[in-house]
């Protein structure tokens, strides 16, 4: 079983990649695909609605 810090490290790396892709899409006025990308990654903390 993976340790807790390893788990969060993996989440952080994946989330950082998704954020970069979403911001890039958003900057290019591709808002629909940016939202789609977030919806495909709802298991990440950044992608959930507050």
C-alpha positions, 0 to 999 in steps of 0.5 A: 500500500502506498504511503499517505505522502506518496498518495498526495504527491501523485495527486498533486502532480496529476492535478498540476498537469490538468491545471496547465492544460485547462488554463492553456485551453481557457487562454485560447478561448476553448472554454468548452474543452476546458470545462470538459477536461475538468469534468473528466478529472472530477476526482481531483480537488481542483475540479470540484465545485465549492 
